[in-house]
Amino acid sequence: MKPPYEITSKILLLISSISEKLGEVNAGYLNKPSPQLRKQNKIKTIHSSLKIEGNTLTQEQVTAIVENKRVIGPKKDILEVINAIKVYDSIADFELYSVKSFLKAHEILMKGLADDFGKFRNQGVGIFEGSKVAHIAPPAENVPHLMGELFKYLKSKNELPLIKSCVFHYEMEFIHPFIDGNGRMGRLWQTVILMDEYPVFEFLPFETLISQSQKEYYRALAKSDRSGKSTEFIEYMLDVIDRSLKDLLNYNNRVLTDRDRIDYFISLGINEFSRKDYMNIFKDLSTATASRDIKKAVELNLFEKVGEKNQAKYKIHNIKTTK
């Protein structure tokens, strides 16, 4: 069965706004950001997602762990970061529609932090706000069936990925399939769903905005619980996604540098190319600017020049050719 929700005017406006921004992202060659921006965003994602769950490490400490530097802090908090790094490094390998892959992600994320990592819970759970019960999750014996149905819903061709990602996030939180790690898994799998359709979401740290509006996040979950529909949560999450894309588009006012263009071109994985091929990717580029870009890449040992003058071709270093 399709999980219940309503399409409101706010949802329609947000989907339209997000779609426009995704078009700008593609036009600005931001669907595969530079390695430096990817690293920054991964750090923000890990720090923010864990901060929501009470992790005390700073963004600087998370950065140090990413760079394999020693950090002094609570052992549990450090292990949470190490596990999160592993899971986000592997995010492109998870299979969107696979419960087995979903459980594997939980195993990586929670290993050493929970006794039942990689397994659905086998006991009842309740969510408390202080001493008050806010939510009683479905019985443990229903969890495998409910999660199986939720993964079937993901395969629906009649639903927009933007909507499906929000619905999955909410419904997974409602089912609460694990003893611990549910919030982390909801945010992680929403990213997996989105990046299947839009690669930029692999590098978009919308968890930062959730962390900054944590009360609204839990309020949207609670309102959806009370109404029996995920409508409120969909509105909240689409607004977060819209603002995250706006932040990305505002990054350094997005005046592309030569290195931005070079990094983007390298990400395309083209084995051999000419200056004309380079200009076909950046259609507004002048011949002189394209030549300067390529010359810089050669000097940085990123491109290798083969041939001279009009016959010159280029290869990207470390790109394996297939025979």
Secondary structure, 3 states (H helix, E strand, C coil): CCCCCCCCHHHHHHHHHHHHHHHHHHHCCCCCCCHHHHHHHHHHHHHHHHHHCCCCCCHHHHHHHHCCCCCCCCHHHHHHHHHHHHHHHCHHHCCCCCHHHHHHHHHHHHCCCCCCCCCCCCCCCEEEECCEEEEECCCHHHHHHHHHHHHHHHCCCCCCHHHHHHHHHHHHHHHCCCCCCHHHHHHHHHHHHHHHHCHHHHHCCCHHHHHHCHHHHHHHHHHHHHHCCCHHHHHHHHHHHHHHHHHHHCHHHHCCCHHHHHHHHHHCCCCEECHHHHHHHCCCCCHHHHHHHHHHHHHCCCEEEECCHHHCEEEECCCCCCC
